[in-house]
Structure formats: structure tokens, C-alpha cells
Amino acid sequence: MPKENDGHISGMPLSGAYRALEINSFVLDYKQIYLREVLNIEEPPCDLFILREGLPYRLHEKNLALNNQTVRDWVEAGITKIFVKTIDHKILISKQNENLRSNTRSLSIGDPFEKSRRQTSLLASHLKFFYEDTTNDELLNLLYQSVRSYAHFLMDHMKIHHMTYTDFSRQKHHYIHSQPVLSSLFLIGVLKQARIFNDKDIENFFVTSFFKDVGMSCIPFEKYAQKELNLNDKKLLVNHAQNSASILLNRIPISTNCFKIIENHHIFSTLTRELEHFTPESSQQLIMGIETVLISITDIIAAMISERPYRPATSLFQSLDLIRELISNQHPQEFKLLISYFKNYFSKNKAN
Ligand SMILES: [Fe+2]
């Protein structure tokens, strides 16, 4: 593996002051990214680095071929975070923008599962890019168009939903970037099974579900790994729904109803109730229809059955038991639909 700073770090030890200067310079000159952010880039347009003894070593040279298997091997070897030079980060994002644009345009060509796994990976990475740059209209528009097209692709390929879910879960994106993808993947299956929505409605609700959490970008990243949150942190977390709507307002063409759904998508969450943003009575008044219930509940199920840094995943049975408590009295039809969909979905999983 070639080293970036051969003359400085091999051989004689550095003096404390000089080393401090080098480390300060490193913090300014390099940006840490997830290794999975370079997945699907055949020839990375910039050098990739790992950190050793506080200084960068080149892991991969720019413009050299890099296949996804090599990236997976690195992950297996324990490398999950890498560094790029800060000035190169935009070039890397541009390359991934091209990849997402190209995969979206060619979704109907080739192996549907390969297209789907690539699309989920690119969408999660692009959510990260967007969370870091929420005023970027070009990026938002690319995401919006890509999510719309993916909704229609998923409607046409119901048989690959489960394979996509399994593969995407293994990609282990950070949960704030994976949760919108997973919950929307569940949602589209549930909406199709309901047989009361046309394709345009399903597309709109899929888009709504995908973008409902962009307000998470307003929360300091370290909060997402904390088990115990103080009252202010909890308020910040609950307010992400309102922040999502504020970030998206007048920027993506979704209906007023969809904005209401985004604002209220945590209506059933225990944290929302704990902070008394909604009493049970007022929360019922806010529900606009079956789509609100389905978007909120698929979000809860996707979250519960996925591991978090501060808790293990719960079983599907436990998540459905909670759903029964939350909606079986007020929304019996939606409850039956969800139970039927998820039991069928995961019993197929056991058979495979
Ligand atoms: Fe949310």
C-alpha cells in the first residue's frame, strides 16, 4: 500500500509540536467518508486513504480500477471509514451523481435485482450527501427524479422486494440513511396489496415516505448513537418531521396532503406521545387517511426490526404486537392489511 507521507512518518519519530501541526493539517485537508460511498465507482476519481498513527496512508490510487468485491473485502477486514482530500470530495459526489442518474435511466435494462441493489445503495449514499448539503437544489432534484422512477420500477418488480431488502440490510448504511429506503420499500408492497391506490398515488406516497426524514439532517450526528437523550435532545428528534417539511417546502412537487403526512409521520411514536405533542384524541383528528397510517406504521416496523447503535433489533412478532396496540381498534382494516403483508413477506423469507 503506497504511503502518502513517506518522508514524515516512517523512520525517525516526529517531535510533539511538529506532529501536532501535521495532525491539524490533516483535519483541515481530509474528509472522513464511509467506505460504502465509493461502492459502484469503477475508477475512483480521487485517492482514497486510511488513517494510521494519526496520519493518512493511501489505500487506493485515483483512476485505478476498483470493483465492489474489493470494497466488500476491505469492509470484512474492518475498514468502514476512509478519507479523501477535502478538495476531492465534490468530484467523488459528482461521480456518484452520474452513477445514480445512469442507473435510474437504465432501471428497465438488465438484471432487475442488480439494478435494484445498486439503486438502494446509491439512494442511501445520496441521502447522506443531501443531509450534508440540504440547500443543494440540483442534488434534491436528482434524488426526487431517481426516487420517482424507482417507485415505478418496484411496482413492476414485486418479486425482488424481499431480495432487495435482505441485500440492502447487509449493506449496513447508517440508519438515518437506510431507514427511509427500508420503510419506503415496505410501504410500496403494502400499498400495492391494498389494491385501492393507482400507480400515481403510490408513486407520490413512496416519494413522501422517502423524504419524510430529511429533517434528521438538523440533528448533531453524535446524538444518533446515544442511548439516553435529555429533554432537549428528544424535542430535537421529534421536531425532525416539521424540519423535513420546512426543508422540502416549495422545492419538490408533492401535494399539501403529502406535506401533512410528513409533518405527522411520527404520530404513533412513543417519543411523540411522551413529549405530549399529541394527545390520543388530537392525534386521531390529525390522521388524514389510510395512507398516513400506512406510512407511519411501515416506518415503525422498519425501525423496530433493524438494529440501532443503542439497542438490538426486535422480532417481527414484537413489532406487530406493538402495531396491534397502536391501531387495531381505530384502524382495523389497515391493521389486517399490515399483518397479512408482513407475515407473508417474512414467511417467504424463511422458505428461502
Ligand atoms: Fe421520521
Boltz pocket constraint, residues with backbone or C-beta under 6 A from the ligand:
constraints:
  - pocket:
      binder: B
      contacts: [[A, 212], [A, 213], [A, 240], [A, 241], [A, 265], [A, 266]]
      max_distance: 6.0
